[in-house]
Amino acid sequence: MSKQKKILHKINRNWCKGCGICVHFCPKNVLELDKDDKVFAAHPDDCIFCRMCELRCPDLAIEVISQGNKI
């Protein structure tokens, strides 16, 4: 039995300016802005590891890391 993939969203809250670009480009609505207008992974289990949030973030505040099985 293989272990399930685990995807980690590493977010640097000091770098995040709350622009919402990552939220807009996420095809699975994984990310949301909190009350401080900082991004967080609200639904990490829905992530498909497309890395659009990481690639589109103008502040390089997001890193998406796959752990477990290769995707």
WOQUIHU-V650729 format. One line per field, one symbol per residue. ss: DSSP state (H for helix, E for strand, C for the rest). burial: + if it has 16 or more other C-alpha atoms within 10 Angstrom, else -. Layout:
ss: ???
burial: ???
This chain:
ss: CCCCCEEEEEECCCCCCCCCHHHHHCCCCCEEECCCCCEEECCHHHCCCCCHHHHHCCCCCEEEEEECCCC
burial: -----++++-+----+-+-+-++-++--+++++----++++--+--+-+-++++-++---++-+-------
